[in-house]
Amino acid sequence: MANAGPIAIVIHGGAGTIAREKLTDEVEVAYRQKLEEAARAGYEVLTRSSKEKGSSSIDAVIAAIVVMEDSELFNAGKGSVLTHAATVEMDASIMEGESLNAGAIAGVRHIRNPIRLARDVMSRSDHVMLIGEGAESFALEHGYELIDNSYFQTPQRMRQLQRIQNTTTGTALSEDNSLGTVGAVAIDRNGNITAATSTGGMTNKRFGRVGDSPIIGAGTYADNSACGVSASGHGEYFIRAVVAHDICARVMYKGIALQQAADEVVLIKLKNMHAEGGVIGIDPQANVVFSFNSTGMYRAAIDKDGELEVLIFKGISD
Ligand code: ASP
């Protein structure tokens, strides 16, 4: 295995309806700064990697996601959206593309950084996915502190819940009701690709509802021979479209570029299902891609030339 390949990281902070006119300058700057901080945190880990230190793309995606989980701006960790019962239940997953190892957790309520727990399920348990109480008892055994659910709840998410409960449709991505799921994909010097996703799910969801984000193949997938992908969008559709794996499978079976594969799934397949959302990805040559059919996707990348871009809206420089 080569030890000096190109490195790159791409992150998202959720795809959905982002109305330019509703985003004040102050809030837009806050998002752009946090996205940059998260991308840099992950990239910094990649620059320190070497063959001896092993697969740093795992540590890189964790570093990037933890920054966003700790920020109230995103629908993951602190600031997660609320269930119908006004509580927070979080899902997360991670997959490493060399071994095809994966870890996921769903419906956790007391874990400050769900992505760290998903990683520990991958590397310290015999299982791929743990849920609810079982996931939290595993966490306790591995030294995690269980924190009060109120830590995750914010007044802004409460207002959002009240707004949606006062409408007739219940759950929808039509407004910014679930916006802010976070994800990261990175490739390290060894050519190892890792993808990860973390979310509070969708506003007003039933308790116990699980979306695509912790489902390996739907919200997250990585295979060094094809690509790594993290998704954001209406989970019920993304699960049925097996979005992340379908994109990687198209790269493998059709021999097409990752951008084309992502566009086929996001702009055609999902669009035909009337499903809104998007994906980020990296291929084995460290090319970074974004694809989304919504009005926006909070996203950033540091590419193989070390160039940073931070984007929100549809335009390529937006
Ligand atoms: N995919 C997430 C879910 O359905 C939500 C999102 O990405 O906006 O739980």
Boltz pocket constraint, residues with backbone or C-beta under 6 A from the ligand:
constraints:
  - pocket:
      binder: B
      contacts: [[A, 14], [A, 15], [A, 16], [A, 178], [A, 179], [A, 180], [A, 181], [A, 199], [A, 200], [A, 201], [A, 202], [A, 210], [A, 211], [A, 212], [A, 213], [A, 231], [A, 232], [A, 233], [A, 234], [A, 235], [A, 236], [A, 238]]
      max_distance: 6.0
